[in-house]
Amino acid sequence: MISHICDRCGRAILKGEVRYIAKVEVFAAGDVLEISADELSEDPIAKIDRLLDQCASLTEAELMRDVFVEMQFDLCRRCQRAYLANPLAVG
């Protein structure tokens, strides 16, 4: 009996067979902001208005994707090993 499907290779993972879960979080880094003297002289209300205009054409999901994304994948044993060996799939 199939309990899950490997999200990487599509192989059936049978009930009782070892299954791995890979969780990935991608989020905006909270680096320290550096503000220049020129930026301090800008009109803050005008800057906020520009940002709101930019955001108006985006959906809530699109805005959230720029800040935080969480994914979860079921992996079979072979794909778990391949994922750990090269998690960014480089090369």
Buried (B, 14 or more C-beta within 10 A) or exposed (E): EEEBBBBBEEBEBEEEEEBBEBEEEEEEEEEEEEEEEEEEEEEEEEEEEEEEEEEEEEEEEEEEEEEEEEEEBBBBBEBBEBBEEEEEEEE
